[in-house]
Amino acid sequence: MTTPSARLLIVGPQGSGKGTQGARIAAALGIPAISTGDMFRAAIAGKTPLGLQVQEVIDAGDLVPDELTSAVVRERLSETDAAGGFLLDGYPRNLGQVSDLDAFLTDRDEELTSVIELSVPRDESIARLTLRAQQQGRTDDTEEIIANRLRIYERETAPILDVYRERNIVDAIDGVGTLDDITSRVISALQARGLSADAVR
C-alpha cells in the first residue's frame, strides 16, 4: 500500500497557532508550508507578472482579490518542491477560493488529504492575540479590532469547513495545550489517514 501524498490545509481563527503548527507539521512530513503572506512576498520579490500585480494592489491599500490570490497559489503549487505534497495556511479563505483550489487540483488529478481544523475558544483566541499585541508593541491591535477579525473569520472562512466535512477530510484538533501536545494530536490524526511523519523534535 502506498503512502498518500500529504496535501493539507490548516484552518483556524487568528490566535489559534496555525502558523506555528503548520510549520511543525510540514517539517515532520517533509513538505513545504505555504502561507498566503509568504506567497505574496515571494511573488513580489521575484518580480513575477503576478507579483507585480499583487504589489500594485497592496500599494493602493486594497485587499488582494480572490482571482489574483488563486493565481498566485497556483503558481506556487506548480513549483517542484510542492509536487510531493504541501501544507496551505491562509488559503482558501472563502468558498470562492475553495472552488478555485478544487479546479486546480482536479486538473492535476489530485485531491486534499486532510483539512486540519485547530479549534480554540473565542476567549482564548482574543487573550492570545491581545498578549501578542502587547509583547510586540502593536497598540493598534485593540480587543475590539481583534474581535472584528474573528468575526470576519467566522463569517467568511469557517463555512469552508462545512464543504470539507461533507468530504470527510476534516480533522478537528483541540488547539489548547502545549505546542508539543497539539502537534502530537495533529500527527496522530494524519497517521490515522495513512500519512507517516518523522518525530517532531
C-alpha positions in Angstrom: 0.0 0.0 0.0 1.5 3.4 -1.0 1.5 6.3 1.4 -0.8 9.0 0.2 0.8 12.4 -0.6 0.2 15.0 2.1 -1.9 17.7 0.6 -3.1 19.6 3.6 -4.9 22.7 4.7 -4.6 24.1 8.2 -7.5 26.3 9.2 -8.3 28.1 12.4 -9.1 31.6 13.8 -6.4 34.2 14.4 -4.6 33.2 17.6 -5.1 29.5 17.1 -1.4 28.9 16.5 -1.9 27.6 12.9 1.2 29.3 11.6 3.4 27.7 14.2 1.7 24.3 14.0 1.7 24.4 10.2 5.5 24.9 10.1 6.0 22.0 12.6 3.7 19.6 10.7 5.2 20.4 7.3 8.7 19.9 8.7 7.7 16.5 10.1 6.2 15.4 6.7 9.0 16.9 4.6 6.6 19.2 2.6 6.6 23.0 2.2 4.4 25.1 4.5 2.9 27.7 2.2 1.1 30.8 3.6 -0.6 33.4 1.5 1.6 36.1 3.1 4.8 34.2 2.1 3.5 33.6 -1.4 2.7 37.2 -1.9 6.1 38.3 -0.6 7.9 35.7 -2.8 6.0 36.7 -5.9 6.7 40.4 -5.3 10.4 39.7 -4.5 10.7 37.6 -7.7 9.1 40.4 -9.7 6.9 37.8 -11.4 4.0 39.2 -13.5 1.6 38.1 -10.8 3.9 39.6 -8.1 3.8 43.0 -9.8 0.0 42.8 -9.9 -0.1 42.0 -6.2 2.4 44.9 -5.4 0.1 47.3 -7.2 -3.0 46.2 -5.2 -1.1 46.3 -1.9 0.4 49.7 -2.7 -3.2 51.0 -3.4 -4.1 49.8 0.1 -6.6 47.2 -1.3 -7.1 43.6 -0.4 -5.8 41.1 -3.0 -8.9 39.8 -4.9 -9.7 36.1 -4.9 -8.9 35.7 -8.6 -5.3 37.1 -8.1 -4.8 35.2 -4.9 -5.8 31.9 -6.5 -3.4 32.7 -9.4 -0.5 33.2 -7.1 -1.4 30.0 -5.2 -1.5 28.0 -8.5 1.9 29.5 -9.5 3.4 28.4 -6.1 1.9 24.9 -6.1 3.3 24.3 -9.6 6.8 24.6 -8.2 8.8 21.4 -7.9 9.0 21.3 -4.1 5.2 21.1 -3.9 5.0 18.1 -6.3 5.0 15.6 -3.4 2.7 17.5 -1.1 2.1 20.8 0.6 0.5 22.4 3.6 -1.5 25.6 2.9 -2.1 28.2 5.6 -4.4 31.1 4.9 -5.8 29.7 1.7 -8.6 29.1 0.8 -10.2 31.8 2.9 -13.7 31.6 1.5 -16.0 29.5 -0.6 -14.9 31.1 -3.9 -11.3 30.2 -3.2 -12.4 26.6 -2.4 -13.8 26.3 -5.9 -10.6 27.7 -7.4 -8.4 25.2 -5.4 -10.7 22.3 -6.4 -10.4 23.2 -10.1 -6.6 23.4 -9.8 -6.3 20.0 -8.0 -8.8 18.3 -10.3 -6.7 19.4 -13.3 -3.8 17.6 -11.7 -5.8 14.6 -10.8 -5.2 15.3 -7.1 -7.3 15.9 -4.0 -6.7 17.1 -0.5 -5.7 14.5 2.1 -6.8 16.4 5.2 -8.1 19.7 6.4 -6.6 20.3 9.9 -9.1 22.4 12.0 -7.4 23.9 15.0 -10.3 24.6 17.5 -9.7 27.3 20.0 -12.4 29.0 22.1 -13.0 32.6 21.1 -12.0 34.0 24.5 -8.7 32.1 24.3 -8.0 33.5 20.7 -8.7 37.0 22.0 -6.5 36.6 25.0 -3.6 35.2 22.9 -3.8 37.9 20.3 -4.1 40.7 22.9 -1.0 39.3 24.7 0.9 39.1 21.4 0.0 42.7 20.5 1.3 43.8 23.9 4.5 41.8 23.5 5.1 43.2 20.0 4.0 46.8 21.0 1.2 46.8 18.5 -1.1 49.4 20.1 -3.5 49.4 17.1 -4.4 45.7 17.9 -7.2 46.6 20.4 -9.6 43.9 21.7 -12.3 45.4 19.5 -10.2 45.1 16.3 -9.2 41.6 17.3 -12.8 40.6 17.9 -13.7 42.1 14.5 -11.1 40.0 12.8 -12.5 36.9 14.4 -16.0 37.8 13.2 -14.7 38.0 9.7 -13.1 34.6 10.1 -16.4 33.2 11.4 -18.4 34.7 8.6 -16.1 34.0 5.6 -13.6 31.3 6.5 -15.4 29.0 8.9 -18.0 28.0 6.3 -15.4 26.3 4.1 -15.1 23.7 6.8 -18.7 22.6 6.1 -17.7 21.8 2.5 -14.7 19.7 3.6 -16.7 18.0 6.4 -19.0 16.7 3.7 -16.0 15.1 2.1 -14.9 13.6 5.4 -11.5 15.1 5.3 -11.7 17.5 8.3 -9.6 16.5 11.3 -10.8 18.7 14.3 -7.9 19.2 16.7 -8.1 20.7 20.2 -5.8 23.8 19.8 -5.4 24.4 23.5 -2.3 22.9 25.3 1.5 22.9 24.8 2.9 23.2 21.3 4.1 19.6 21.5 0.7 18.3 22.7 -1.1 20.0 19.8 1.5 18.8 17.3 1.1 15.2 18.6 -2.7 15.4 18.2 -2.3 16.6 14.6 0.3 13.9 13.7 -1.9 11.2 15.2 -4.9 12.3 13.1 -2.7 12.3 10.0 -1.3 8.9 10.8 -4.9 7.6 11.0 -5.2 8.8 7.4 -2.2 6.8 6.4 0.4 9.6 6.4 3.7 8.9 8.1 5.6 11.6 9.9 9.0 11.9 11.5 9.0 12.6 15.1 8.8 16.3 15.7 11.7 17.5 17.9 
